[in-house]
């Protein structure tokens, strides 16, 4: 189960990249929508970093036990 979460966390990066590309595409037509997409992209990347840090912390704690 632990290895599944390790691979699923990269799904956050994929979704973040999709929002980034959508924001770039929308930048020429609708600036407000583009800024929302950029904001979501940054938010998702922050979630990815948080989850990765938390998972590593839990793994380190499990190795000590």
N, C-alpha and C positions, 0 to 999 in steps of 0.2 A: 504494500500500500504506500509505503514511503517513496518508492521510486516513481509511482504514478504522480504524486504531488510534485516531484522534482521536474517532471516533464510538463505537467499542466501549468506550472507557473510561467512557462515561456509563452503560453497562450495569451497572457496579459500583454506581452511585448508585441505579439502579432496584432492584437486588437488595437494597441496604441499606434502601431505603424499604419494600420488601416485608417484610423481617425486622422493621423497626420497627413496622409495622402488625400483624404477627403477634404481636409482643411485647405490644402494647397490648391486643389481643384476648385473649391468654392470661393477662394480668395478673389478670383477675377469677376465673379458674378454677385456674391452676397457676402460682404465683409463681416456682418454680424454672425452669420452661420459659420464662417471660417474661424472666427475667434472662439466660438463655442467648441468647435472641433479641436482646435489647438488646446484649449483648456482641458477638454476631456482626455486628450492624448497625454498631456503632462500629468494629469491626475492618475491615469492608468499606469504610467511608468513609475510614479511614486508608490502606488500600491504594489507593483512588482518588486520594487526595491525593499519595501517594508516586509513583504511576505518572504522574500529570499533571506533577509537578515534574520527574521524570526525563525525560519526553518533551520538555518545554520546554527542558531543559538540552541534550539531544541536538540539537534543532532549532537552538538558538543556536550550538552548536559547528559544525553543518553550514553555517550561514550564513557563518561566519567563514572557512571553507575555500574 
